[in-house]
């Protein structure tokens, strides 16, 4: 992306979202940082190299999402890229997952992605340009024990991405699904030993790969970005 373009990143307060914010900012992009906790967003914003803005939002709430994107549209007019990064995961046997945890994973991982996408599409259709990146994770391709509901939410995002890409195939709006293995982020670090974490990916490296794959290339169209652990 180029100077002056607008990228919206959900879950920008930590982990991969923060890494993506720093990466895009280093290239002069105006980054809209979205997240639940203002203090986390402000901490990331303090190190960004380009103009940026902060928006507190609960992406599981259609009302909250609509309000924030209305503010973004008024402030910036256009939206060039949406990165649906926000996500939560609770990893345990299916019989131990509470109803509230099920709602959290489906509401944030799947419904939140849909709500945010619905808000940017009218702007992108009017521009006939734009990119939507859905951070799906490897759990959207290969299901694992203890990730039953998390995988269900991510398979849902995968289906949404593939169907949306088909829906928009005659436009200049590009849909990307990003699949990656475990990273050294808060989502994965809890409950794992240092030995298990040793081979987990650095989110800065993942952000770099996603950024490079989104660059426009003549006669080429990337749809899926798969980044897996070396071992």
N, C-alpha and C positions, 0 to 999 in steps of 0.2 A: 504494500500500500504506500501511497505517496503523502507528502506534506499536505496538511489541510483536510485530509479525509477523516471520517468519523468512524471509529470502531467502538462497539458496545460489548462489554465483557461481563457476564454474570459470574458470581462467585469470585470476584476479583480481589478479595481481601487476603487470600492466602493461596499456597500451593500453586497449581498450574495456572490458575487465573491471574495470580500476581506475577508469575513469570511471563505470561503472555502480555500483560499490561506493560511491563518493563521493556519487553522486546519491541512492541509496536511503538511505544513512546520514543525509543532510541532512534526510530526512523521518522520522527516528526509527525506521527499520527496523533490526532486528538483522541484520547482514550476516555470513554465514559465508564467509570468504575461502578458496578452495581453489586450490592451485597446487603446483608442484614445488619451488619455491625459497622457503624460509622467510624469508630476508632481504628478498626483494622484497615478500612479503606483509606483513611487519612494517613496511616503509617506507610502504605504503599505509595500513595500520592506524593509523599514528601521526597521520594527519590526519583520520581519520573522526570524525564528530560524535556517533555513537550507539554503543551496545554492539555488540561484534563478537567474532568468534572466528576463529582461524587453524587450518587443517588442511593439512598436507602430504599430497599424493596424486599418484599416477601414474594418470591416468584410463585409460590403455591397459591397465591391469591390473585385471581383475575382482576379484581378491583385495584389492588396495589400495583400490578404490572401495567395496567392501562393508564393509571395516573402518572407513573414514572415515565413511560414512553411518550405520553402527551407532553410532558415537560421537556424531554429530549428533543422532540420534533419542533417545539416552539423555540428552543434555544439554538438549535443547529440546522433545522430545515431538512437536511438529508441524513441518511444513515447508510454508510457504505458497507459495513460488515457487522454482523451479529455473531458473537461466539457464545453459544449456550454451554457454559462450563459448570455452572452450579450443580452440585450433587451431594447426596448423603448416602451412607451405607451402614447397615447393621449386619454383622456377619455371625450367624449362629444357626443351629438346626431350626428347621421351619416351625417345629412345634413350640419353640421358645420365643418366637418373634411375636411381639404384642400387636394388637390392632393399631395402636398409635404409631408404632414403627412402620407397619405396612403402609399406613396413610402417608407418613413422611416420605418414604422412598418413592411411592407412586406420584404423590403430589408435587414433589420437588423435581425429581429426575425426569419424569415423563410429562406430567401436566404443565410444569413450569416451562419446559422446553417448547411445548405447543403454544402456551400463552404468549411467550416472548416473540415467537415466530409470527404469530397472528398480528402482532403489533407492528412489526417492521415490514411485512409484505406489502401493504398498500403503498408505502413510501418507495420501496424498491421497484414495484410494478410501475409506478409513475415515472421513475427514473429509467426503467428497463435496464437496471444494473444493480449489482450487489452480491454479497457472499454471506451465506449462513453456514456456520461451522458448528456441528453438534459433537461435543466431546462424549463419546459413547463408552469407551474403555473396552478392553478385551472381553469383559463379561457380557458384552452385546454380541459376541461371536461364539464364545465357548462358555457354557454354564459350568459352575463348580459347586461342589457340596459346600454348605454353609453360606452360599450366595443366592439362595433360591429367589427371594423377593427382589433383591438387588439386580440379579440377572434378568428377572422378568421385566423390571422397569427399563433396563438397558436394551433388551431385545425389543421392547416397545419403541424406544427412541430410534433404534435401527430401522424398524419397519416404517416409522414416521418419516425418517430421512429418505429412504428409498422411494416411498410413495410420493413425497414432496418433490424429489428430483424429477420423477416422471411427470408430475403435474406441471412443472415449470420448464420442461425440456425445450420448449419453443421460445424461451425468453433468454435474457442475458443475466439471469439470477442464478448463481451457482450454489449448489448444496454439497457440503462436504461432511462425511462421517469420519471422525478420528477415533481410531482404536489403538489403545496402548496397554502395555502390561503395568505391573505395579510400580508406583512411584514413591519417592520419599516425601510424602505429604501427610498431613494429619489424618486423612481418611484411612491410610494404610499402616501408618506407624504404630497406632495403638494396638497392643496385643501381640506384636511380633518382636522376636529377639533381634539383637544386633547382627547376629549371623544371618538371619533371614533377610534383614534389611540391606545387607552388604551389596547385593546385586540388583537392588531396586534402582530404577532410573531417576536421574536428576530432572526435576520439572523444567529447569532452564534448557536442558538439551531437547526435551520434548517440544517446548515452545519454539525453539529454533527450527526444528524440522517442520512443524505446522506452518510457521511463518513462511519458510522457503517454498513449501508446496502450494501455498495460496497465491504466489506470484503469477500474474498472467503470462501465459506463453502462447505464442502463435500456433494455431492448429492443434493445441493440446488442451485437454480438459481432465483435471484430476477430480475424482469423486470420493474415493476412499483413501485414507492415510492410515497405514498400519505400522505401529512402532512397538516392537516387542523387546523384552529383556534379552541380553546376549546369552544368558544361561540361567 
